[in-house]
Amino acid sequence: MKQPWIHNAKTDGWFILSPPFVILLIILLFQKEIQGLENHYSFYTWLFLIVFVDVAHVYSTLFKTYFVKAEIQKRKLLYYGIPLLSWILGLILHQFGSLTFWSALALIAVFHFIRQQYGFMRIYARFEENNWSKKIDEVAIYSATIFPMLYWFKTPRAFNWFVENEFQWFHHIPNYVPFLKVLYFIILLVWMIKTVIGIIKTKQINLPKNALITGTYLSWYFGIVYFNNDLVFTFLNVISHGIPYVALVYIREIKQKESTQLNKLSIFKSTFGVFLFIVVILTFAFFEEFLWEILIWREHFSWNFKLSEFWFQLLIPLLVVPQLTHYLLDGFIWRRPNKVN
């Protein structure tokens, strides 16, 4: 069968499909060393994982949206309205307290992470018929992502999405974990059997789709359920989400477009352009996190001045605008993706 690569086997394999497998292998082989990284080099792990991957992937969206003049002109209300809506929503949520604000943002982020895996699965299944087999794939990808999160909601973890106790609202719900654990493994078993039977019957295998679903199961289960470690969770969560997203944006919005379509963005098509693309998103990411550090967190950088509660209530929702805009826009900009050859 024709493999439904987004670009080609090499590029997809390294930058979209392999991250969860590679990171999990590193974790399994170097658990003690990873613990040492967390204890002694927290600044560098924060700089690489949070700033240069997690936050940077947010700004890669600029190359599909705000850096594309024709796209802005086509949907002005969407691109101007979403940032404003994000700030207003943040201001309202913050009035209910800091924990409510971060809890709501965490749930939106979780939904975004889940939908990204579903979106990649749909891209890699685009040549397949809409039948019961594809439905099982859809159930499997949602099971691979939703069960670990529901497990987290009811089981104390040594890590947070944003802040401590952000999922405390679920603590009072009756314990559903034993039932869902059984259902989770049943769905996994059904998907595995379906996949094996399909390979035997058709003598064909959709390599990227099955690798994507397998990698999702591994990264979410080991990152959240099996291991209870902050750095392990961050490694698997951030790398498996951020790197594929950046790769997808570059491939779809720069690499696969003609220079005439890109106009001024054509500078990013060359080998030097890839480097420049990375520098741009890293610069935006570092600048945002620098503002967070000197104004709000003050964990890695500090500035000797104090802000009143009034300024906190304005600044925090404002600083969250790029991230929340990314989450909200993602539900629109990938809804009807251009055909990938």
Buried (B, 14 or more C-beta within 10 A) or exposed (E): EEBBBBBEEEBBBEBBBBBBBBBBEBBEEEEEEBEEBBEEEBEEBBBBBBBBBBBBBBBBBBBBBBBBEEBBEEBEEBBEEBBEBBBEBBBEBBEEEEBBBBBBBBBBBBBBBBBBBBBBBBBBBEEBEEEEBBEBBBEBBBBBBBBBBBBBBBEEBEBBBEEEEBBEEEEEEEEBBEEBBEEBEEBBEBBBEBBEEBEEEEEEBBBBBBBBBBBBBBBBBBBBBEBEBBBBBBBBBBBBBBBBBBBBBBBBBBBBBEEEEBEEBBBBBEEEBBEEBBEBBBEBBBEBBEBBBBBEEEEBBEEEEEEEEEEBBBBBBBBBBBBBBBBBBBEEBBEEBEEBE
